């Protein structure tokens, strides 16, 4: 069984307190949390090495609307891969 990454629980608690009863966040919310632009988050999602895990819920290649689970975001920020 894999060990939990240092800081994971702290980030998870922070996000669940900020967004109660949510399991996933929109691109703008993740950008706000990280203090960067939405374009920077999109670039992190689309990069080939250790991309930010996200689901395209927009319905196609040209209509990309992303959803990122709170657990995946916390894991990724702690240096984990999905």
N, C-alpha and C positions, 0 to 999 in steps of 0.2 A: 504494500500500500504506500502511495506517495505521501511524503510529508507536506504539510501545509506551509506555504511560503510566509516568511516573516512579513508582518504588516497587513496580511490579507484580511484578517478578522477586523482590524481597525478600519480599513477602507470599506469593507462590507457594512459595518455598523454606520459609518459616516453616510454612505449612500442610502441605506434603508431609512435612516433618520431624516435625510433631506427629501427623499421620495417615498413616503410610506405607502404600503400596499401596491408597489410597482415592482415588476420583475425585470423590465427592460426600459431603456432610455432612448430618446431620439437623439439625432446627431447634434442638434443645438444644445441639448442638456449636457451631453458629454463634453462638448467644446467649452461650455461654461465651467464645468467641474475642473477641467484641465487648464483653463485660462488661456486657451488658444482659439483660433478661428475654426469655423466649420471646414474650410478648405484643408487645414492642417490635419483634422481628424479624418477627412476623406482620403488624404494621402497616406495616413497611417493604416487605414483599412485596405488600401489597394497596393501597398508595398509588398514585394515578394518575400522578404525575410521577416519572420515574426510579425505578421500583420495583426492589427487590432481586430479581434473576432466580431463580426457583425453579420446580420442577415439582411439581404436586400428584400424589403417588403413592398417595393414600388411597382413590381409587376413587369420588369423587363430590363434590358441592358441600357436603354436610353432614359429610363425613368427610375433612377436609383434613389430610393428612400430607405435609409438604414435604421435598424433597430439593434441595440447592443444590450445584452443582459448585464445586470449589475454584477453578477458573479464573474462573468467573463471579463468585464472591465477591471474589476479588482485583481483578478488573477494576472491579467496582462500587465497591469501597472506594477505588480510585484516582480515582474521579470519572467513570469511563466509563459508557456506557450499553450495553445489549445489543440 
